[in-house]
Amino acid sequence: MAGRRRVARVTTCDERVATLDTTEPSGNAYGAGLLRWIGGENSGLESAISVSDGARVTLRAEPALPVAAGDLVELIEGCDKSLATCAARFGNAVNFRGEPYLPGIDLLTRYPGA
């Protein structure tokens, strides 16, 4: 996972949206990932990332303490638990343990003869 972690600096932070001094390697790479605060008042805390877009990451909850420009963070890429992401981004489809080809829940709730 070392290749999936990056250190960045916060340039601005408005409530749950943090803008960083670096961009993500691919679209929504940090979505469902983790942001660890290395510097600033939140140092030692972690925040879950909802989505990412370029240099902006949207956190699931507001940071516990105020964020200042220049705070260091460590970004850990996330996974949406889909076979497509496992194969394309991580190259690990062989070890995927999900069940992507099961029918949807609507098929299981049908009555006989419906």
Backbone hydrogen bonds in HBPLUS format (Angstrom, degrees):
<---DONOR---> <-ACCEPTOR-->    atom                        ^
c    i                          cat <-CA-CA->   ^        H-A-AA   ^      H-
h    n   atom  resd res      DA  || num        DHA   H-A  angle D-A-AA Bond
n    s   type  num  typ     dist DA aas  dist angle  dist       angle   num
A0004-ARG N   A0001-MET O   2.89 MM   3  5.13 154.2  1.96 110.4 119.1     1
A0005-ARG N   A0002-ALA O   3.43 MM   3  5.55 161.9  2.46 110.3 110.0     2
A0077-GLU N   A0004-ARG O   3.08 MM  73  5.57 166.2  2.10 158.8 163.3     3
A0006-ARG N   A0075-LEU O   2.95 MM  69  5.19 151.3  2.03 142.9 151.7     4
A0075-LEU N   A0006-ARG O   2.69 MM  69  5.19 168.0  1.70 162.3 165.4     5
A0008-ALA N   A0073-VAL O   2.91 MM  65  5.46 162.2  1.94 154.4 159.8     6
A0073-VAL N   A0008-ALA O   2.91 MM  65  5.46 161.5  1.95 156.2 157.5     7
A0021-ASP N   A0009-ARG O   2.95 MM  12  5.58 135.7  2.15 153.5 166.1     8
A0010-VAL N   A0071-ASP O   2.89 MM  61  5.39 162.9  1.92 154.6 160.1     9
A0070-GLY N   A0010-VAL O   2.68 MM  60  5.25 171.4  1.69 159.0 162.1    10
A0011-THR N   A0019-THR O   2.76 MM   8  5.63 168.2  1.77 151.7 155.6    11
A0012-THR N   A0019-THR O   3.40 MM   7  5.22 160.5  2.44 129.8 134.2    12
A0019-THR N   A0012-THR O   2.81 MM   7  5.22 171.0  1.82 152.4 155.4    13
A0014-ASP N   A0017-VAL O   2.90 MM   3  5.35 155.3  1.96 160.5 158.5    14
A0017-VAL N   A0014-ASP O   2.97 MM   3  5.35 164.7  1.99 142.0 137.3    15
A0059-LEU N   A0016-ARG O   2.79 MM  43  5.06 176.7  1.79 152.6 152.9    16
A0018-ALA N   A0057-VAL O   2.91 MM  39  5.40 164.5  1.93 163.6 164.1    17
A0057-VAL N   A0018-ALA O   2.89 MM  39  5.40 161.6  1.92 157.0 163.0    18
A0020-LEU N   A0055-ALA O   2.77 MM  35  5.21 164.0  1.79 153.2 158.7    19
A0024-GLU N   A0054-GLY O   3.12 MM  30  5.50 142.9  2.26 122.6 130.5    20
A0029-ALA N   A0026-SER O   3.22 MM   3  5.41 141.3  2.38 139.4 129.5    21
A0031-GLY N   A0028-ASN O   3.22 MM   3  5.10 151.3  2.30  97.9 106.5    22
A0078-GLY N   A0029-ALA O   3.05 MM  49  6.33 154.2  2.12 145.2 152.7    23
A0033-GLY N   A0030-TYR O   2.86 MM   3  4.97 137.2  2.05 138.7 133.5    24
A0032-ALA N   A0049-ILE O   3.06 MM  17  5.40 135.3  2.27 129.1 137.3    25
A0049-ILE N   A0033-GLY O   3.07 MM  16  5.24 175.5  2.08 131.7 131.2    26
A0034-LEU N   A0076-ILE O   3.18 MM  42  5.14 154.5  2.25 134.5 142.3    27
A0076-ILE N   A0034-LEU O   2.88 MM  42  5.14 156.0  1.94 162.2 164.1    28
A0035-LEU N   A0047-SER O   2.82 MM  12  5.12 160.0  1.86 159.8 165.4    29
A0047-SER N   A0035-LEU O   2.77 MM  12  5.12 155.4  1.83 151.4 159.7    30
A0036-ARG N   A0074-GLU O   2.84 MM  38  5.01 167.7  1.85 151.6 155.0    31
A0074-GLU N   A0036-ARG O   2.76 MM  38  5.01 157.2  1.81 146.6 154.5    32
A0037-TRP N   A0045-LEU O   2.97 MM   8  5.59 170.3  1.98 161.9 165.1    33
A0044-GLY N   A0037-TRP O   2.89 MM   7  5.71 164.5  1.92 155.4 150.2    34
A0038-ILE N   A0072-LEU O   2.90 MM  34  5.19 155.9  1.96 133.0 137.4    35
A0039-GLY N   A0072-LEU O   3.14 MM  33  4.81 161.4  2.17 131.8 128.5    36
A0043-SER N   A0040-GLY O   3.25 MM   3  5.50 161.6  2.29 114.4 115.7    37
A0045-LEU N   A0042-ASN O   2.94 MM   3  5.63 158.5  1.99 151.5 153.6    38
A0060-ARG N   A0048-ALA O   2.96 MM  12  5.72 161.4  1.99 150.2 150.8    39
A0050-SER N   A0058-THR O   2.72 MM   8  5.56 157.6  1.77 156.3 164.3    40
A0058-THR N   A0051-VAL O   2.81 MM   7  5.37 177.6  1.81 167.6 167.7    41
A0053-ASP N   A0056-ARG O   2.80 MM   3  5.27 164.7  1.82 160.1 163.6    42
A0056-ARG N   A0053-ASP O   3.06 MM   3  5.27 166.4  2.08 125.3 126.6    43
A0071-ASP N   A0068-ALA O   3.25 MM   3  5.95 155.2  2.31 141.1 139.7    44
A0086-CYS N   A0082-SER O   3.07 MM   4  6.29 162.3  2.10 151.0 156.5    45
A0087-ALA N   A0083-LEU O   2.94 MM   4  6.09 155.9  1.99 150.9 156.4    46
A0088-ALA N   A0084-ALA O   2.88 MM   4  5.95 171.4  1.89 152.7 155.6    47
A0089-ARG N   A0085-THR O   2.99 MM   4  5.43 142.9  2.13 133.0 143.8    48
A0092-ASN N   A0086-CYS O   2.94 MM   6  5.49 178.0  1.94 143.4 143.1    49
A0095-ASN N   A0092-ASN O   3.20 MM   3  5.69 137.5  2.39 110.1 119.3    50
A0096-PHE N   A0093-ALA O   3.19 MM   3  5.02 165.2  2.21 102.9 106.9    51
A0107-LEU N   A0104-GLY O   3.14 MM   3  5.78 144.7  2.27 115.6 123.2    52
A0108-LEU N   A0105-ILE O   3.13 MM   3  5.25 125.5  2.44  99.0 112.4    53
A0114-ALA N   A0111-TYR O   3.14 MM   3  5.55 154.9  2.21 139.1 136.6    54
